[in-house]
Each structure stands twice: as C-alpha cells, then as structure tokens.
Amino acid sequence: MTLRLKRGRDRARAHPWIFKGDVADVSAAEPGDAVTVVDSAGRFVGRGFFNPRPALCCRILARRDEPIDRGFFERRVAEAITRRPAGMTLGRLAWSEGDGLPGLVVDRYADVLAIQCLTLGMARVRVEIVAALRAVLGDLPVFNADDSVAAGLEGFAPERGWVDRPGPPSVVVDEDGVKLRVTLGGGHKTGLYLDQRENHRRVAEVAARRRVLDAFAYSAAFACHALVRGARDAVCIESSPEALAAARENIALNGVAERAEIVAGNVFDELRRLEREGARFGLVVLDPPPFARSRAAVDAAARGYKEINLRALRLLEPGGHLATFSCSHHVSEATFEEICREAATDAGVTARVVERLTQAPDHPVLLTVPETRYLKGLLLEIV
C-alpha cells in the first residue's frame, strides 16, 4: 500500500503531517491502514497511518523502511520512556508527534496508565500499544481515555473505560508535595493537566503571604500549590460543576479549605465583578481553555485573551504577579506576548517579564514540528 506525494511536496521529509492536497495518489489502502509514503519519483519518505476522512490524511511514524508492528511500538515506547526521569510515576510517557508516535498519548498516574488514541490508525492497533506498554512497564491496569472530538473527526468510536480488567476508580498522586485526586474517565485530558506540572511549582514560589486568584481553576492545582507553599488565601473561579467538585476535593486533601474560596461562575463576569468591588491580589493565575481551535478563530481569541489579561492586571496590587497562559497552538508566542503588552498598556501598568513559561519537558518539542510547542505563558510582575 503506497501513498505517493505530489511533486514539490517535500515538507513531509521533515514534518510528519500529510494533507490531502499533498497526495498524488494512494493505492489499495483502507482507512487506518499503514502506508508506505514515497515522493513523486518513488523514493521512500516514511511509513504511517492513512485515513482519507480528515484533511490531515496521513501521519508518518517511521522514517526507516520498517514494519509498523508490535516490535515497532515496543521500541518506540521504550525510547520515549528512557527520555523521562528514571522511575517517573506521574507524567506523560508518550506525547504524540513529540515522541514519534503521532496520534497517541500515554500518561502515568501512580500505578495506572491512561492512553488516548487520537487517530483511527492508533485506535486500530490499541492491543499492540497496550502490549508494548506492559512489556516495558509491567502488567499495569490501563484506562482508555479517547477524546470524542478527535474520534469524530477520524471516524471511530472513542473508547472510555478499562482495557481488560478494572483498576481503581481514582488515585491520589503527589505532585511536588501537593496531593491531587485523579478520577479515571472524569475531567479533561486524561485526568490532570500534566503539561502545567512544573509551572504549578514555579508560580507558587511567588505566592507566599499573598492573596491568590486562580481563574479557570479547573481542579484548583495552581491554588493548592500556592496555599501549600504559604499563600494567605485563594479564590478559585470555575464554571464546570465537575471541575468545581474536583477543586473542592483537592483543597480538602491538602488541608487548606479554611483559606480557600471556590466561586462557581463565568471568569469574564467574575473578573469584572472583582474589579468593580476593588478587590486586590498579590498573584493572579489565568489558565484558560484554548480560545482558538482553528486559525479562523484567532482574532476572536485575541480579544478574549486581551480582556482577561486587562482585567487581571487591574486586580494586582503593587509588586503583584500575573501568571498568564495560552494553550491555543494557533496563537503564537509572539502574538500572545503582544496581546499581553497591549493589555498592560490599556491597564496603565508597567509589567516586568520575570520568566517565559512553557509545557513540562515530558511534552517534548520538535524543532521541525512547531505544533508540538503549544503551551506558552508569561510570569509578569507589576513594577
């Protein structure tokens, strides 16, 4: 089964994504099949999974002429794990394109694995993937945590549940001294926002003896880290009932409930309310969901990012800090920084860049695949 590229479509030699417009022809391939990718002259480019349904119709896994079989996945999974700290029991073990496994995410929560198949090809080899993981890590329980949106685009039924035997309904993990409960099958991602793990700790370093506002709090990880590390008190704003319940659970787990207030509401509305009331904070955290899920949404997203950053900056006391993030990969780092610059100008404040923040190292970034760098953030100080 061969996928032939059009003349001049050389991007596929460095980037794993092939779009329908790149394809000259495909021979004898069914949706989800592994195909051999060749250039217009018939020279080998790679091997990957093909699916004619989405615009992104093929993702290259192998650059060598090798079969995509159980042995391949065992080698690739083992390579990904060796790039992580030895004995890591909380974090991302395989990060899609970043680990040469496009369409697959594997997270570890203590003695439980959660896998997410984002392409039809990966979903079809789920058994091989689980076998490869257990061959490297041992016979751990594995939870399927497929994303329904990705599955819909790819045309397969998302799996949500244990692979072959049940594991615990939830686990409590230790994230740098902070306890967080992970409910398998609940919440966003596979259970936690593991990409923010190092930022939780870094941002909490400026929280001691300060009042903290954790907006878009989700399960209150930023607030828990801040309170455990000496914040005076924290206000958490979240609109999702499921996330609010998780936030209350995590705050109670860490014994800081008497210093935390959880507000159920729309962050945009609550920021305006707090400004009207003259509230002030020593640390504000803005970690919203992606505002731009497509290039067409970037302008609207920019307006949303500017609004929340403008309001947050006005809520800071002198010397206060703002930790602000965007996980919209269509919004570049330069664009996000310009948005924050305009917000600071309109807020009438001078903000010093303390640090530029990004995703945790277990979400590796490939230089030739800029889409692997999606989380960008700024830690700012009012001067």
VOPA-945351 format. One record per residue (C-alpha): residue number from 1; residue in one letter; x, z, y. Coordinates in steps of 0.05 Angstrom, whole numbers. Example, Ala and Ser with C-alpha at 12.3 -4.5 7.8 and 13.67 -1.06 7.14 Angstrom:
% residues 2
+------+------+--------+--------+--------+
: resi : resn :      x :      z :      y :
+------+------+--------+--------+--------+
:    1 :    a :    246 :    156 :    -90 :
:    2 :    s :    273 :    143 :    -21 :
+------+------+--------+--------+--------+
***
This chain:
% residues 383
+------+------+--------+--------+--------+
: resi : resn :      x :      z :      y :
+------+------+--------+--------+--------+
:    1 :    m :      0 :      0 :      0 :
:    2 :    t :     32 :    -24 :     64 :
:    3 :    l :     17 :    -17 :    138 :
:    4 :    r :     52 :    -70 :    180 :
:    5 :    l :     65 :    -58 :    254 :
:    6 :    k :     56 :   -109 :    308 :
:    7 :    r :    118 :   -140 :    339 :
:    8 :    g :    148 :    -95 :    393 :
:    9 :    r :    114 :    -31 :    369 :
:   10 :    d :    180 :      6 :    359 :
:   11 :    r :    154 :     74 :    383 :
:   12 :    a :    137 :     91 :    310 :
:   13 :    r :    212 :     95 :    294 :
:   14 :    a :    217 :    159 :    336 :
:   15 :    h :    145 :    184 :    341 :
:   16 :    p :    101 :    198 :    280 :
:   17 :    w :     35 :    173 :    311 :
:   18 :    i :     10 :    103 :    298 :
:   19 :    f :    -53 :     79 :    333 :
:   20 :    k :   -100 :     23 :    312 :
:   21 :    g :    -72 :    -21 :    368 :
:   22 :    d :     -3 :    -15 :    337 :
:   23 :    v :    -25 :    -44 :    270 :
:   24 :    a :    -19 :   -117 :    249 :
:   25 :    d :    -50 :   -107 :    180 :
:   26 :    v :    -60 :    -57 :    124 :
:   27 :    s :    -61 :    -78 :     52 :
:   28 :    a :   -101 :    -44 :     -3 :
:   29 :    a :   -105 :     25 :     30 :
:   30 :    e :   -165 :     72 :     25 :
:   31 :    p :   -178 :    127 :     77 :
:   32 :    g :   -130 :    185 :     64 :
:   33 :    d :    -80 :    144 :     23 :
:   34 :    a :     -5 :    148 :     34 :
:   35 :    v :     20 :     81 :     60 :
:   36 :    t :     89 :     51 :     70 :
:   37 :    v :     99 :     33 :    143 :
:   38 :    v :    141 :    -29 :    158 :
:   39 :    d :    157 :    -65 :    223 :
:   40 :    s :    137 :   -136 :    238 :
:   41 :    a :    198 :   -162 :    200 :
:   42 :    g :    181 :   -120 :    138 :
:   43 :    r :    235 :    -67 :    149 :
:   44 :    f :    219 :      4 :    125 :
:   45 :    v :    197 :     52 :    181 :
:   46 :    g :    168 :    110 :    142 :
:   47 :    r :    112 :    135 :     98 :
:   48 :    g :     49 :    172 :    120 :
:   49 :    f :    -25 :    182 :    112 :
:   50 :    f :    -73 :    127 :    134 :
:   51 :    n :   -144 :    135 :    159 :
:   52 :    p :   -180 :     77 :    193 :
:   53 :    r :   -234 :    122 :    223 :
:   54 :    p :   -198 :    154 :    284 :
:   55 :    a :   -158 :    115 :    336 :
:   56 :    l :    -96 :    153 :    313 :
:   57 :    c :    -98 :    120 :    244 :
:   58 :    c :    -32 :    140 :    213 :
:   59 :    r :     17 :    198 :    219 :
:   60 :    i :     86 :    189 :    189 :
:   61 :    l :    112 :    245 :    144 :
:   62 :    a :    174 :    215 :    112 :
:   63 :    r :    229 :    174 :    145 :
:   64 :    r :    264 :    164 :     79 :
:   65 :    d :    237 :    120 :     22 :
:   66 :    e :    209 :    177 :    -20 :
:   67 :    p :    142 :    192 :    -51 :
:   68 :    i :     92 :    239 :    -16 :
:   69 :    d :     81 :    284 :    -76 :
:   70 :    r :     84 :    358 :    -95 :
:   71 :    g :    160 :    357 :    -94 :
:   72 :    f :    159 :    328 :    -24 :
:   73 :    f :    114 :    385 :      1 :
:   74 :    e :    156 :    438 :    -34 :
:   75 :    r :    218 :    412 :      1 :
:   76 :    r :    185 :    405 :     69 :
:   77 :    v :    152 :    474 :     65 :
:   78 :    a :    217 :    506 :     44 :
:   79 :    e :    254 :    473 :    102 :
:   80 :    a :    202 :    498 :    151 :
:   81 :    i :    206 :    569 :    125 :
:   82 :    t :    282 :    570 :    129 :
:   83 :    r :    275 :    556 :    204 :
:   84 :    r :    237 :    621 :    212 :
:   85 :    p :    267 :    691 :    213 :
:   86 :    a :    280 :    716 :    142 :
:   87 :    g :    223 :    758 :    116 :
:   88 :    m :    174 :    739 :    171 :
:   89 :    t :    105 :    765 :    154 :
:   90 :    l :     69 :    748 :    218 :
:   91 :    g :     73 :    680 :    248 :
:   92 :    r :     67 :    605 :    239 :
:   93 :    l :    103 :    580 :    177 :
:   94 :    a :     88 :    506 :    186 :
:   95 :    w :     70 :    473 :    252 :
:   96 :    s :     45 :    402 :    240 :
:   97 :    e :     89 :    349 :    273 :
:   98 :    g :    139 :    403 :    294 :
:   99 :    d :    157 :    415 :    221 :
:  100 :    g :    149 :    344 :    196 :
:  101 :    l :     80 :    360 :    166 :
:  102 :    p :     32 :    326 :    215 :
:  103 :    g :    -39 :    349 :    204 :
:  104 :    l :    -21 :    415 :    171 :
:  105 :    v :    -17 :    486 :    199 :
:  106 :    v :      3 :    546 :    158 :
:  107 :    d :      1 :    617 :    185 :
:  108 :    r :     20 :    682 :    152 :
:  109 :    y :    -16 :    748 :    165 :
:  110 :    a :     19 :    802 :    124 :
:  111 :    d :      6 :    783 :     51 :
:  112 :    v :    -46 :    729 :     66 :
:  113 :    l :    -35 :    656 :     82 :
:  114 :    a :    -83 :    614 :    123 :
:  115 :    i :    -79 :    539 :    120 :
:  116 :    q :   -112 :    488 :    166 :
:  117 :    c :   -117 :    415 :    147 :
:  118 :    l :   -127 :    371 :    208 :
:  119 :    t :   -126 :    302 :    175 :
:  120 :    l :   -162 :    271 :    116 :
:  121 :    g :    -95 :    258 :     82 :
:  122 :    m :    -74 :    330 :     85 :
:  123 :    a :   -143 :    353 :     62 :
:  124 :    r :   -137 :    308 :      1 :
:  125 :    v :    -71 :    340 :    -20 :
:  126 :    r :    -93 :    411 :     -7 :
:  127 :    v :    -79 :    431 :    -80 :
:  128 :    e :     -8 :    405 :    -75 :
:  129 :    i :      3 :    442 :     -9 :
:  130 :    v :    -22 :    509 :    -38 :
:  131 :    a :     23 :    500 :    -99 :
:  132 :    a :     82 :    485 :    -54 :
:  133 :    l :     69 :    547 :    -11 :
:  134 :    r :     64 :    592 :    -72 :
:  135 :    a :    126 :    562 :   -103 :
:  136 :    v :    165 :    583 :    -42 :
:  137 :    l :    129 :    648 :    -22 :
:  138 :    g :     99 :    675 :    -86 :
:  139 :    d :     28 :    680 :   -110 :
:  140 :    l :     -6 :    700 :    -45 :
:  141 :    p :    -80 :    692 :    -31 :
:  142 :    v :    -94 :    630 :     12 :
:  143 :    f :   -151 :    621 :     61 :
:  144 :    n :   -176 :    552 :     83 :
:  145 :    a :   -187 :    553 :    158 :
:  146 :    d :   -201 :    480 :    174 :
:  147 :    d :   -222 :    460 :    244 :
:  148 :    s :   -291 :    429 :    245 :
:  149 :    v :   -277 :    384 :    305 :
:  150 :    a :   -214 :    354 :    273 :
:  151 :    a :   -250 :    346 :    207 :
:  152 :    g :   -308 :    310 :    241 :
:  153 :    l :   -260 :    261 :    274 :
:  154 :    e :   -224 :    248 :    208 :
:  155 :    g :   -287 :    245 :    166 :
:  156 :    f :   -280 :    301 :    116 :
:  157 :    a :   -319 :    366 :    103 :
:  158 :    p :   -279 :    425 :    131 :
:  159 :    e :   -262 :    480 :     82 :
:  160 :    r :   -273 :    552 :    104 :
:  161 :    g :   -260 :    603 :     50 :
:  162 :    w :   -211 :    627 :     -2 :
:  163 :    v :   -176 :    573 :    -43 :
:  164 :    d :   -184 :    601 :   -113 :
:  165 :    r :   -191 :    677 :   -111 :
:  166 :    p :   -214 :    723 :    -55 :
:  167 :    g :   -167 :    761 :    -12 :
:  168 :    p :   -183 :    817 :     37 :
:  169 :    p :   -237 :    802 :     89 :
:  170 :    s :   -189 :    825 :    143 :
:  171 :    v :   -118 :    850 :    152 :
:  172 :    v :    -86 :    893 :    206 :
:  173 :    v :    -20 :    865 :    229 :
:  174 :    d :     35 :    896 :    271 :
:  175 :    e :     56 :    852 :    330 :
:  176 :    d :    116 :    886 :    361 :
:  177 :    g :     85 :    955 :    355 :
:  178 :    v :     14 :    934 :    372 :
:  179 :    k :    -40 :    934 :    318 :
:  180 :    l :    -86 :    874 :    315 :
:  181 :    r :   -140 :    860 :    264 :
:  182 :    v :   -145 :    790 :    236 :
:  183 :    t :   -212 :    771 :    205 :
:  184 :    l :   -204 :    712 :    158 :
:  185 :    g :   -254 :    659 :    175 :
:  186 :    g :   -272 :    690 :    242 :
:  187 :    g :   -249 :    676 :    313 :
:  188 :    h :   -208 :    618 :    339 :
:  189 :    k :   -148 :    584 :    309 :
:  190 :    t :   -134 :    615 :    241 :
:  191 :    g :   -145 :    686 :    267 :
:  192 :    l :    -96 :    701 :    324 :
:  193 :    y :    -63 :    662 :    380 :
:  194 :    l :      6 :    665 :    347 :
:  195 :    d :     35 :    618 :    399 :
:  196 :    q :     29 :    675 :    451 :
:  197 :    r :     63 :    727 :    408 :
:  198 :    e :    127 :    731 :    449 :
:  199 :    n :     90 :    725 :    515 :
:  200 :    h :     47 :    785 :    497 :
:  201 :    r :    110 :    827 :    495 :
:  202 :    r :    144 :    795 :    555 :
:  203 :    v :     84 :    801 :    602 :
:  204 :    a :     73 :    874 :    581 :
:  205 :    e :    143 :    890 :    607 :
:  206 :    v :    116 :    887 :    679 :
:  207 :    a :     52 :    927 :    664 :
:  208 :    a :     77 :    999 :    665 :
:  209 :    r :     37 :   1045 :    710 :
:  210 :    r :     -4 :    986 :    735 :
:  211 :    r :    -77 :    965 :    733 :
:  212 :    v :    -84 :    903 :    689 :
:  213 :    l :   -136 :    847 :    689 :
:  214 :    d :   -138 :    807 :    624 :
:  215 :    a :   -182 :    747 :    637 :
:  216 :    f :   -204 :    702 :    580 :
:  217 :    a :   -183 :    762 :    539 :
:  218 :    y :   -206 :    737 :    470 :
:  219 :    s :   -187 :    795 :    424 :
:  220 :    a :   -150 :    832 :    481 :
:  221 :    a :    -79 :    823 :    454 :
:  222 :    f :    -49 :    820 :    524 :
:  223 :    a :    -87 :    882 :    546 :
:  224 :    c :    -68 :    920 :    482 :
:  225 :    h :      6 :    905 :    492 :
:  226 :    a :      2 :    925 :    566 :
:  227 :    l :    -35 :    991 :    551 :
:  228 :    v :     11 :   1010 :    493 :
:  229 :    r :     71 :    998 :    539 :
:  230 :    g :     45 :   1043 :    594 :
:  231 :    a :     -6 :   1006 :    637 :
:  232 :    r :    -51 :   1054 :    675 :
:  233 :    d :   -115 :   1018 :    654 :
:  234 :    a :   -141 :    949 :    638 :
:  235 :    v :   -203 :    907 :    649 :
:  236 :    c :   -217 :    853 :    597 :
:  237 :    i :   -264 :    795 :    612 :
:  238 :    e :   -291 :    753 :    556 :
:  239 :    s :   -356 :    715 :    544 :
:  240 :    s :   -356 :    706 :    468 :
:  241 :    p :   -394 :    761 :    431 :
:  242 :    e :   -348 :    752 :    370 :
:  243 :    a :   -286 :    758 :    414 :
:  244 :    l :   -315 :    819 :    450 :
:  245 :    a :   -325 :    854 :    384 :
:  246 :    a :   -253 :    838 :    364 :
:  247 :    a :   -227 :    863 :    431 :
:  248 :    r :   -263 :    930 :    422 :
:  249 :    e :   -235 :    936 :    352 :
:  250 :    n :   -164 :    923 :    374 :
:  251 :    i :   -167 :    970 :    433 :
:  252 :    a :   -193 :   1025 :    387 :
:  253 :    l :   -140 :   1010 :    335 :
:  254 :    n :    -86 :   1024 :    387 :
:  255 :    g :   -117 :   1088 :    413 :
:  256 :    v :   -124 :   1063 :    484 :
:  257 :    a :   -200 :   1058 :    491 :
:  258 :    e :   -204 :   1111 :    545 :
:  259 :    r :   -161 :   1067 :    591 :
:  260 :    a :   -197 :   1000 :    577 :
:  261 :    e :   -260 :    969 :    605 :
:  262 :    i :   -289 :    909 :    569 :
:  263 :    v :   -333 :    863 :    611 :
:  264 :    a :   -378 :    811 :    579 :
:  265 :    g :   -384 :    753 :    628 :
:  266 :    n :   -361 :    686 :    655 :
:  267 :    v :   -290 :    692 :    681 :
:  268 :    f :   -302 :    647 :    741 :
:  269 :    d :   -361 :    690 :    762 :
:  270 :    e :   -325 :    756 :    748 :
:  271 :    l :   -264 :    736 :    788 :
:  272 :    r :   -308 :    721 :    848 :
:  273 :    r :   -344 :    787 :    839 :
:  274 :    l :   -279 :    827 :    835 :
:  275 :    e :   -254 :    793 :    898 :
:  276 :    r :   -318 :    809 :    936 :
:  277 :    e :   -311 :    882 :    915 :
:  278 :    g :   -240 :    885 :    940 :
:  279 :    a :   -210 :    901 :    871 :
:  280 :    r :   -134 :    900 :    865 :
:  281 :    f :    -89 :    895 :    804 :
:  282 :    g :    -16 :    901 :    790 :
:  283 :    l :    -19 :    849 :    735 :
:  284 :    v :    -68 :    793 :    722 :
:  285 :    v :    -66 :    750 :    659 :
:  286 :    l :   -101 :    682 :    656 :
:  287 :    d :   -101 :    652 :    586 :
:  288 :    p :   -160 :    604 :    586 :
:  289 :    p :   -181 :    556 :    530 :
:  290 :    p :   -160 :    483 :    541 :
:  291 :    f :   -195 :    456 :    603 :
:  292 :    a :   -173 :    384 :    588 :
:  293 :    r :   -186 :    359 :    518 :
:  294 :    s :   -174 :    287 :    540 :
:  295 :    r :   -137 :    250 :    595 :
:  296 :    a :   -204 :    235 :    627 :
:  297 :    a :   -216 :    309 :    637 :
:  298 :    v :   -151 :    324 :    674 :
:  299 :    d :   -179 :    321 :    745 :
:  300 :    a :   -236 :    369 :    728 :
:  301 :    a :   -187 :    414 :    691 :
:  302 :    a :   -141 :    416 :    752 :
:  303 :    r :   -199 :    440 :    795 :
:  304 :    g :   -214 :    495 :    744 :
:  305 :    y :   -142 :    517 :    739 :
:  306 :    k :   -135 :    519 :    815 :
:  307 :    e :   -199 :    560 :    822 :
:  308 :    i :   -180 :    615 :    773 :
:  309 :    n :   -108 :    619 :    798 :
:  310 :    l :   -130 :    623 :    871 :
:  311 :    r :   -178 :    680 :    855 :
:  312 :    a :   -126 :    716 :    812 :
:  313 :    l :    -73 :    712 :    866 :
:  314 :    r :   -121 :    743 :    916 :
:  315 :    l :   -133 :    801 :    869 :
:  316 :    l :    -60 :    821 :    864 :
:  317 :    e :    -30 :    879 :    902 :
:  318 :    p :     37 :    870 :    938 :
:  319 :    g :     91 :    864 :    885 :
:  320 :    g :     39 :    848 :    832 :
:  321 :    h :     49 :    797 :    777 :
:  322 :    l :      7 :    738 :    752 :
:  323 :    a :     18 :    711 :    682 :
:  324 :    t :    -19 :    644 :    680 :
:  325 :    f :    -23 :    594 :    624 :
:  326 :    s :    -48 :    525 :    605 :
:  327 :    c :    -54 :    502 :    533 :
:  328 :    s :    -81 :    433 :    552 :
:  329 :    h :    -26 :    385 :    530 :
:  330 :    h :    -55 :    331 :    576 :
:  331 :    v :    -36 :    376 :    635 :
:  332 :    s :     39 :    371 :    642 :
:  333 :    e :     84 :    428 :    662 :
:  334 :    a :     98 :    395 :    729 :
:  335 :    t :     23 :    385 :    742 :
:  336 :    f :      7 :    457 :    723 :
:  337 :    e :     62 :    484 :    769 :
:  338 :    e :     36 :    441 :    826 :
:  339 :    i :    -34 :    468 :    815 :
:  340 :    c :     -8 :    539 :    819 :
:  341 :    r :     33 :    522 :    881 :
:  342 :    e :    -30 :    496 :    916 :
:  343 :    a :    -69 :    558 :    894 :
:  344 :    a :    -15 :    603 :    924 :
:  345 :    t :    -15 :    564 :    989 :
:  346 :    d :    -91 :    569 :    995 :
:  347 :    a :    -89 :    642 :    977 :
:  348 :    g :    -38 :    654 :   1033 :
:  349 :    v :     13 :    688 :    988 :
:  350 :    t :     86 :    677 :    971 :
:  351 :    a :     97 :    677 :    897 :
:  352 :    r :    166 :    681 :    864 :
:  353 :    v :    175 :    648 :    796 :
:  354 :    v :    200 :    703 :    751 :
:  355 :    e :    200 :    662 :    688 :
:  356 :    r :    172 :    598 :    658 :
:  357 :    l :    137 :    614 :    592 :
:  358 :    t :    121 :    572 :    531 :
:  359 :    q :     98 :    577 :    459 :
:  360 :    a :    133 :    621 :    408 :
:  361 :    p :    193 :    590 :    371 :
:  362 :    d :    154 :    585 :    306 :
:  363 :    h :    115 :    529 :    342 :
:  364 :    p :    176 :    482 :    346 :
:  365 :    v :    180 :    427 :    398 :
:  366 :    l :    208 :    358 :    381 :
:  367 :    l :    242 :    322 :    439 :
:  368 :    t :    214 :    255 :    416 :
:  369 :    v :    143 :    283 :    406 :
:  370 :    p :    124 :    313 :    474 :
:  371 :    e :     55 :    331 :    447 :
:  372 :    t :     88 :    387 :    407 :
:  373 :    r :    101 :    423 :    473 :
:  374 :    y :     30 :    442 :    495 :
:  375 :    l :     33 :    514 :    519 :
:  376 :    k :     62 :    524 :    588 :
:  377 :    g :     60 :    586 :    631 :
:  378 :    l :     87 :    619 :    693 :
:  379 :    l :    102 :    692 :    706 :
:  380 :    l :     96 :    700 :    782 :
:  381 :    e :    110 :    758 :    829 :
:  382 :    i :     78 :    767 :    897 :
:  383 :    v :    133 :    778 :    949 :
+------+------+--------+--------+--------+
***
